[in-house]
């Protein structure tokens, strides 16, 4: 039996930063991980998918090289080589996490953790014949994440995959049906379409990615359909699904669909079933998640939870922030609360970055608001790059012009959203932002220009029409 001040269950983007921070604060720390260090994000989510997306975007740029005055002949896709590069990137980062944990004195146990009591944890190794290890913990931080949902009505066949299984492929299918038009489904759809795969999305709801601002959603859908050639069927279910060695088939409304592969993207479910939470006195909520307070504490005083398993924003950076807060509180150093302003980055084509309130959310709250938009097509840097698609948009209080939300769709939107997040967190006004000098020519200038538009003082766009 080994004793630690803090035991972290799960070494994903919530767990391993929590372990490092707790160790920095002087605690003796152990991490238990049943698969790979870095969790879903590093191994089967953010990093591998964005590595593939980067290759797909480069291929799309190469195909349009003539518009930039360049001649490129016989460009082609070697998907096996793309997959190799993805694996190499993941391995490099995984090794980095291993070294960080070692450098901070964190002990790593490989195996599946379950509670024997609130302060006693059993670690079962995946190696046959290996005796379980018993750990005692002053405090425990649960960071076991979530996994792709694969509903029971779907046939179990190698041609029916969720995102993790797709990443194991070494060759591209010619045609793909994507079941679910959420963030993950749309990211994969854009990547596949750029590589020449024929893609159809089937979404039960009235539109794709309904959680984002309606203006942004319209711009994304227009580009996906018209520029990438993706078929998007919304407001319909995919029924009568069958799969065999020749492909997959299903019915969407009155239309029969078929493809080489069905990629299922229907959300994610918390990973808690193997933890034996009842032995710790914990009960998941009706949705299967662990409820926590603003400090990361569960209903059991010695147990904290962070990341996807809590049912909050299913984003790696949110999990990391929560992990640091939980570690500090578990060590008794601060009554530090979780951040509530969380930026969201979506790696579709075009990219999307959002933070704070959408126009629709503000209206639902009964707020009086102003908005200001500025198109990338009017921005010198975007035109020079050959990427004039999309816009940025501010949402602000109508009276004070305090910035409440920001939305970007277009080139490098996932990068430039950081400025907007800082501005909103600092409670800046549109005037503050508009009068902050932005370097030229850059994409970030769009935020300054949009702030001028919101104030009714546009510099590089037409002035508002005067009332007659």
C-alpha positions as CSV (number, residue, x, y, z in Angstrom):
1,X,0.0,0.0,0.0
2,X,1.3,3.5,-0.9
3,X,0.1,6.7,0.6
4,X,-0.2,10.1,-1.1
5,X,-1.6,13.5,-0.3
6,X,-3.4,13.6,-3.6
7,X,-4.3,10.9,-6.1
8,X,-5.5,12.0,-9.5
9,X,-7.5,9.5,-11.5
10,X,-7.0,10.2,-15.2
11,X,-4.0,11.9,-16.9
12,X,-5.9,13.9,-19.6
13,X,-5.8,17.7,-19.9
14,X,-7.6,18.1,-16.6
15,X,-5.7,15.4,-14.6
16,X,-2.0,15.8,-15.5
17,X,-2.0,19.7,-15.0
18,X,-3.8,19.1,-11.6
19,X,-1.1,16.6,-10.6
20,X,1.7,19.0,-11.6
21,X,0.2,21.9,-9.8
22,X,-0.4,19.9,-6.6
23,X,3.2,18.7,-6.7
24,X,4.4,22.3,-7.1
25,X,2.5,23.2,-4.0
26,X,4.3,20.5,-2.0
27,X,1.9,17.6,-2.0
28,X,2.9,14.0,-2.6
29,X,1.0,13.1,-5.8
30,X,0.1,10.0,-7.8
31,X,-1.6,9.8,-11.1
32,X,-3.5,6.7,-12.3
33,X,-4.1,6.3,-16.0
34,X,-5.6,3.2,-17.6
35,X,-4.6,4.1,-21.2
36,X,-2.2,6.8,-22.4
37,X,-0.8,9.9,-20.7
38,X,-2.6,13.0,-22.2
39,X,-6.0,11.3,-22.3
40,X,-8.5,11.6,-25.2
41,X,-7.4,15.2,-26.1
42,X,-3.8,14.3,-26.9
43,X,-4.2,10.7,-28.1
44,X,-7.6,10.5,-29.8
45,X,-9.1,14.0,-29.9
46,X,-7.7,17.5,-30.2
47,X,-4.1,16.8,-31.3
48,X,-4.5,13.9,-33.8
49,X,-7.6,15.5,-35.5
50,X,-6.0,18.9,-35.8
51,X,-2.8,17.3,-37.2
52,X,-4.9,15.7,-39.9
53,X,-6.9,18.9,-40.5
54,X,-3.7,20.8,-40.9
55,X,-2.6,18.4,-43.7
56,X,-6.1,18.7,-45.3
57,X,-6.0,22.5,-45.2
58,X,-2.6,22.5,-46.8
59,X,-3.7,20.2,-49.6
60,X,-6.7,22.5,-50.2
61,X,-4.4,25.5,-50.4
62,X,-2.1,23.7,-52.8
63,X,-5.1,22.9,-55.1
64,X,-5.9,26.6,-55.2
65,X,-2.2,27.7,-55.7
66,X,-2.9,29.1,-59.1
67,X,-5.0,31.9,-57.6
68,X,-1.8,32.9,-55.7
69,X,0.3,32.9,-58.8
70,X,1.9,29.5,-58.2
71,X,2.0,26.4,-60.3
72,X,1.7,23.0,-58.5
73,X,1.2,20.0,-60.6
74,X,0.1,16.4,-59.7
75,X,-0.6,17.1,-56.0
76,X,-2.1,14.0,-54.3
77,X,-3.0,12.7,-50.9
78,X,-1.0,10.0,-49.2
79,X,-3.3,9.3,-46.2
80,X,-1.1,6.6,-44.7
81,X,1.7,9.2,-44.5
82,X,-0.7,11.7,-43.0
83,X,-1.6,9.1,-40.4
84,X,2.0,8.4,-39.7
85,X,2.7,12.1,-39.1
86,X,-0.4,12.2,-36.8
87,X,1.0,9.3,-34.7
88,X,4.5,10.9,-34.5
89,X,3.0,14.2,-33.3
90,X,1.0,12.4,-30.6
91,X,4.0,10.3,-29.5
92,X,6.2,13.4,-29.1
93,X,3.6,15.2,-27.0
94,X,2.9,12.1,-24.9
95,X,6.6,11.8,-24.1
96,X,6.5,15.4,-23.1
97,X,3.7,14.8,-20.6
98,X,5.7,11.9,-19.2
99,X,8.8,14.0,-18.7
100,X,6.8,16.8,-17.1
101,X,5.2,14.5,-14.5
102,X,8.6,12.9,-13.8
103,X,10.3,16.3,-13.4
104,X,7.6,17.4,-10.9
105,X,8.0,14.2,-8.8
106,X,4.6,12.8,-9.7
107,X,4.3,9.0,-9.4
108,X,2.4,7.4,-12.3
109,X,0.5,4.1,-12.0
110,X,-0.7,2.4,-15.1
111,X,-4.1,0.7,-14.6
112,X,-7.8,1.1,-13.9
113,X,-8.7,2.9,-10.7
114,X,-11.7,2.1,-8.5
115,X,-12.7,3.3,-5.0
116,X,-12.6,0.9,-2.1
117,X,-13.6,3.8,0.2
118,X,-13.5,7.6,-0.1
119,X,-9.7,7.6,0.8
120,X,-8.7,4.2,-0.6
121,X,-8.2,3.4,-4.3
122,X,-7.4,0.1,-6.0
123,X,-5.4,0.1,-9.2
124,X,-5.8,-2.9,-11.4
125,X,-3.2,-3.4,-14.0
126,X,-4.0,-4.5,-17.6
127,X,-1.2,-7.0,-17.4
128,X,-2.5,-10.5,-16.6
129,X,-1.3,-11.9,-13.3
130,X,-0.3,-8.6,-11.9
131,X,-1.5,-7.9,-8.3
132,X,-3.6,-4.8,-7.7
133,X,-2.0,-1.8,-6.1
134,X,-3.8,-0.1,-3.2
135,X,-3.4,3.6,-2.7
136,X,-4.5,5.8,0.2
137,X,-5.3,9.4,-0.6
138,X,-5.8,12.5,1.5
139,X,-7.7,14.0,-1.4
140,X,-8.7,12.5,-4.8
141,X,-9.2,14.4,-8.1
142,X,-11.4,12.5,-10.6
143,X,-10.5,13.4,-14.2
144,X,-11.7,10.4,-16.2
145,X,-13.3,12.4,-19.1
146,X,-15.9,11.3,-21.5
147,X,-16.1,8.8,-24.4
148,X,-18.0,8.9,-27.7
149,X,-21.6,7.6,-27.5
150,X,-22.5,4.8,-29.9
151,X,-26.2,4.2,-29.4
152,X,-27.6,0.7,-29.4
153,X,-29.7,1.1,-32.6
154,X,-26.6,1.3,-34.7
155,X,-25.2,-1.9,-36.3
156,X,-21.9,-3.1,-34.9
157,X,-19.6,-3.3,-37.9
158,X,-16.1,-2.1,-38.9
159,X,-17.8,0.3,-41.3
160,X,-19.6,2.1,-38.5
161,X,-17.1,4.1,-36.4
162,X,-17.0,6.9,-33.9
163,X,-14.2,9.5,-34.0
164,X,-11.6,7.5,-32.1
165,X,-12.0,4.4,-34.3
166,X,-11.8,6.6,-37.4
167,X,-8.4,7.8,-36.4
168,X,-7.1,4.2,-36.6
169,X,-7.8,4.1,-40.4
170,X,-4.8,4.0,-42.7
171,X,-6.8,4.7,-45.9
172,X,-9.5,7.1,-46.9
173,X,-13.0,5.9,-47.8
174,X,-14.4,7.3,-51.0
175,X,-17.8,8.3,-49.4
176,X,-18.8,9.0,-45.9
177,X,-22.1,9.5,-44.1
178,X,-21.7,11.6,-40.9
179,X,-24.4,11.0,-38.3
180,X,-24.6,14.2,-36.3
181,X,-23.9,17.8,-37.3
182,X,-22.3,18.9,-34.1
183,X,-18.7,20.2,-33.7
184,X,-16.9,16.9,-34.1
185,X,-19.1,15.8,-37.0
186,X,-18.5,19.1,-38.9
187,X,-14.8,19.1,-38.2
188,X,-14.4,15.6,-39.7
189,X,-16.7,16.4,-42.6
190,X,-14.7,19.5,-43.6
191,X,-11.4,17.6,-43.3
192,X,-12.6,14.7,-45.4
193,X,-14.2,17.0,-48.1
194,X,-10.9,18.8,-48.5
195,X,-9.2,15.5,-49.1
196,X,-11.6,14.7,-51.9
197,X,-14.1,12.4,-50.0
198,X,-17.7,12.8,-50.8
199,X,-19.5,13.6,-47.5
200,X,-23.1,13.8,-46.4
201,X,-24.1,15.0,-42.9
202,X,-27.5,13.9,-41.4
203,X,-28.6,16.0,-38.4
204,X,-31.8,15.6,-36.4
205,X,-31.9,19.3,-35.3
206,X,-32.9,22.1,-37.6
207,X,-29.3,23.2,-38.2
208,X,-25.7,22.2,-37.7
209,X,-23.8,23.3,-34.5
210,X,-26.8,25.0,-33.0
211,X,-24.8,26.1,-30.0
212,X,-23.0,28.9,-31.9
213,X,-24.2,32.3,-33.0
214,X,-26.7,32.2,-35.9
215,X,-24.7,34.5,-38.2
216,X,-21.6,32.4,-37.7
217,X,-23.6,29.2,-38.4
218,X,-25.0,30.5,-41.6
219,X,-21.6,31.5,-42.9
220,X,-20.1,28.1,-42.0
221,X,-23.0,26.1,-43.6
222,X,-22.8,28.2,-46.8
223,X,-19.1,27.5,-47.2
224,X,-19.4,23.8,-46.3
225,X,-22.2,23.3,-48.9
226,X,-21.1,25.6,-51.7
227,X,-17.3,25.5,-51.5
228,X,-16.6,22.1,-50.0
229,X,-19.5,20.3,-51.7
230,X,-20.8,18.7,-48.4
231,X,-24.4,17.6,-48.4
232,X,-26.1,18.7,-45.2
233,X,-29.5,17.2,-44.4
234,X,-31.0,18.8,-41.3
235,X,-34.3,18.1,-39.5
236,X,-34.3,14.5,-40.4
237,X,-33.3,11.2,-38.8
238,X,-31.1,8.4,-40.3
239,X,-33.2,5.2,-40.0
240,X,-33.1,1.6,-41.2
241,X,-29.3,1.6,-40.9
242,X,-27.5,-1.5,-42.2
243,X,-23.8,-2.3,-42.7
244,X,-21.9,-5.0,-44.4
245,X,-18.6,-5.6,-46.2
246,X,-19.9,-3.5,-49.2
247,X,-20.8,-0.4,-47.3
248,X,-23.5,1.3,-45.1
249,X,-27.0,2.2,-46.0
250,X,-29.8,4.2,-44.3
251,X,-32.9,6.3,-44.9
252,X,-33.1,10.0,-44.3
253,X,-36.7,11.0,-44.7
254,X,-37.7,9.6,-48.1
255,X,-34.2,9.4,-49.4
256,X,-32.0,6.3,-49.4
257,X,-28.4,7.0,-48.6
258,X,-25.3,4.8,-48.9
259,X,-21.6,5.2,-48.3
260,X,-18.4,3.4,-47.7
261,X,-18.4,4.4,-44.0
262,X,-20.7,5.8,-41.3
263,X,-19.0,8.2,-38.9
264,X,-21.1,8.5,-35.8
265,X,-20.9,11.9,-33.9
266,X,-23.7,11.9,-31.5
267,X,-22.1,13.4,-28.4
268,X,-20.1,12.0,-25.5
269,X,-20.9,10.2,-22.2
270,X,-18.9,10.5,-18.9
271,X,-16.5,7.7,-18.0
272,X,-17.4,6.7,-14.5
273,X,-18.7,3.1,-14.7
274,X,-15.5,1.4,-13.5
275,X,-14.8,3.8,-10.6
276,X,-17.2,2.2,-8.1
277,X,-18.2,5.6,-7.0
278,X,-20.7,4.2,-4.5
279,X,-17.8,3.1,-2.3
280,X,-16.7,6.7,-2.0
281,X,-20.2,7.9,-1.2
282,X,-20.7,9.5,-4.6
283,X,-23.7,9.3,-6.9
284,X,-23.7,10.7,-10.5
285,X,-26.5,13.0,-11.5
286,X,-29.4,12.0,-13.8
287,X,-27.1,12.5,-16.9
288,X,-24.3,10.4,-15.4
289,X,-22.0,13.3,-14.6
290,X,-20.4,14.3,-11.3
291,X,-21.8,17.6,-9.9
292,X,-19.2,19.9,-8.5
293,X,-19.2,23.4,-6.9
294,X,-17.2,26.4,-8.1
295,X,-14.1,25.1,-6.4
296,X,-14.2,21.6,-8.0
297,X,-15.5,19.8,-4.9
298,X,-18.0,17.0,-5.2
299,X,-20.5,16.1,-2.4
300,X,-17.8,14.2,-0.7
301,X,-15.4,16.5,1.1
302,X,-12.2,14.7,0.1
303,X,-13.1,14.1,-3.6
304,X,-12.8,16.7,-6.4
305,X,-13.8,16.3,-10.1
306,X,-12.7,18.2,-13.2
307,X,-13.2,18.2,-16.9
308,X,-15.7,16.4,-19.1
309,X,-16.8,14.1,-16.3
310,X,-18.4,17.1,-14.5
311,X,-20.8,17.9,-17.4
312,X,-19.3,21.3,-18.0
313,X,-17.8,22.6,-21.3
314,X,-16.2,19.6,-23.0
315,X,-13.1,21.4,-23.9
316,X,-9.5,20.5,-23.0
317,X,-8.6,24.1,-22.0
318,X,-11.6,24.2,-19.6
319,X,-10.5,20.9,-18.1
320,X,-7.0,22.3,-17.5
321,X,-8.3,25.4,-15.8
322,X,-10.6,23.4,-13.6
323,X,-7.7,21.0,-12.8
324,X,-5.5,23.8,-11.6
325,X,-8.3,25.2,-9.4
326,X,-9.1,21.8,-7.9
327,X,-5.4,21.2,-7.2
328,X,-5.0,24.5,-5.4
329,X,-8.1,24.0,-3.3
330,X,-7.3,20.4,-2.5
331,X,-3.9,21.6,-1.2
332,X,-5.6,24.3,0.9
333,X,-3.8,27.2,-0.7
334,X,-6.7,29.2,-2.2
335,X,-10.4,29.4,-2.3
336,X,-10.0,29.8,-6.0
337,X,-13.1,29.5,-8.2
338,X,-13.4,28.0,-11.7
339,X,-13.5,30.5,-14.6
340,X,-16.9,30.8,-16.2
341,X,-15.7,32.6,-19.4
342,X,-14.5,29.8,-21.7
343,X,-13.5,30.4,-25.3
344,X,-14.6,27.8,-27.8
345,X,-12.5,26.9,-30.9
346,X,-14.0,24.9,-33.8
347,X,-11.6,23.6,-36.5
348,X,-14.0,23.5,-39.4
349,X,-13.4,25.2,-42.7
350,X,-13.6,28.1,-42.1
351,X,-12.4,28.1,-38.5
352,X,-14.7,29.4,-35.8
353,X,-13.8,31.1,-32.4
354,X,-16.4,32.2,-29.9
355,X,-16.4,33.5,-26.3
356,X,-19.1,34.9,-24.1
357,X,-22.7,35.5,-25.2
358,X,-24.1,35.0,-28.6
359,X,-26.7,37.5,-29.9
360,X,-29.4,34.9,-29.4
361,X,-28.3,34.2,-25.8
362,X,-28.2,37.8,-24.9
363,X,-31.7,38.3,-26.3
364,X,-33.0,35.3,-24.3
365,X,-31.7,36.9,-21.2
366,X,-33.6,40.0,-22.0
367,X,-30.5,42.1,-22.5
368,X,-30.5,45.2,-24.7
369,X,-27.5,44.8,-27.0
370,X,-25.6,46.3,-29.8
371,X,-23.6,44.3,-32.4
372,X,-20.7,45.2,-34.7
373,X,-19.4,43.0,-37.6
374,X,-16.5,43.4,-39.8
375,X,-15.8,41.1,-42.8
376,X,-12.4,39.6,-43.5
377,X,-13.0,40.5,-47.2
378,X,-12.4,44.2,-46.2
379,X,-9.2,43.4,-44.4
380,X,-5.8,43.8,-46.1
381,X,-4.1,40.8,-44.4
382,X,-6.9,38.4,-45.3
383,X,-6.9,39.5,-48.9
384,X,-3.1,39.2,-49.1
385,X,-3.4,35.6,-47.7
386,X,-6.1,34.8,-50.2
387,X,-8.5,34.0,-47.4
388,X,-11.3,36.6,-47.4
389,X,-14.0,34.4,-46.1
390,X,-16.0,35.2,-42.9
391,X,-16.1,38.0,-40.3
392,X,-15.8,38.9,-36.7
393,X,-18.6,40.1,-34.5
394,X,-19.0,41.8,-31.2
395,X,-22.0,41.7,-28.9
396,X,-22.1,44.5,-26.4
397,X,-24.5,46.1,-23.8
398,X,-26.6,48.7,-25.6
399,X,-26.1,51.4,-23.0
400,X,-22.6,50.9,-21.6
401,X,-21.1,49.2,-24.7
402,X,-19.4,46.7,-22.4
403,X,-18.3,43.7,-24.5
404,X,-20.3,40.6,-23.7
405,X,-19.5,38.2,-26.5
406,X,-17.3,37.8,-29.5
407,X,-17.6,35.5,-32.6
408,X,-15.2,34.9,-35.4
409,X,-15.5,32.8,-38.5
410,X,-12.7,32.8,-41.0
411,X,-8.9,32.5,-41.2
412,X,-7.1,31.8,-37.9
413,X,-10.3,32.5,-35.9
414,X,-9.2,29.9,-33.3
415,X,-6.1,32.0,-32.6
416,X,-7.5,35.6,-32.7
417,X,-10.4,34.7,-30.3
418,X,-7.9,35.0,-27.5
419,X,-7.8,38.8,-27.7
420,X,-11.6,38.9,-27.4
421,X,-11.6,36.6,-24.4
422,X,-9.2,38.9,-22.6
423,X,-11.2,41.9,-23.5
424,X,-14.5,40.4,-22.2
425,X,-12.9,39.1,-19.0
426,X,-11.4,42.5,-18.4
427,X,-14.9,44.1,-18.8
428,X,-13.6,46.4,-21.6
429,X,-16.0,48.5,-23.7
430,X,-16.1,48.8,-27.4
431,X,-14.4,52.2,-27.1
432,X,-11.5,50.6,-25.1
433,X,-11.0,48.1,-27.8
434,X,-11.5,50.5,-30.7
435,X,-8.9,52.9,-29.3
436,X,-6.3,50.2,-28.7
437,X,-3.8,50.4,-31.5
438,X,-3.7,47.2,-33.5
439,X,-0.7,46.3,-35.7
440,X,-1.3,46.5,-39.5
441,X,-1.6,44.4,-41.5
442,X,-3.0,41.7,-39.3
443,X,-6.1,39.6,-38.9
444,X,-6.6,40.9,-35.3
445,X,-7.4,44.4,-36.8
446,X,-10.8,43.0,-37.5
447,X,-11.7,43.3,-33.8
448,X,-10.8,47.0,-33.8
449,X,-12.8,47.6,-36.9
450,X,-15.8,45.8,-35.6
451,X,-15.7,47.8,-32.4
452,X,-15.8,51.0,-34.5
453,X,-18.8,49.6,-36.4
454,X,-20.6,48.8,-33.1
455,X,-20.0,52.4,-32.0
456,X,-21.4,53.8,-35.2
457,X,-18.0,55.2,-36.3
458,X,-16.7,52.8,-38.9
459,X,-13.4,53.8,-40.5
460,X,-12.9,51.1,-43.2
461,X,-16.5,50.3,-44.0
462,X,-19.5,52.3,-45.1
463,X,-21.1,54.5,-42.4
464,X,-24.5,53.6,-41.1
465,X,-27.4,55.0,-43.0
466,X,-28.9,58.1,-41.5
467,X,-32.6,58.0,-40.6
468,X,-34.6,59.9,-43.2
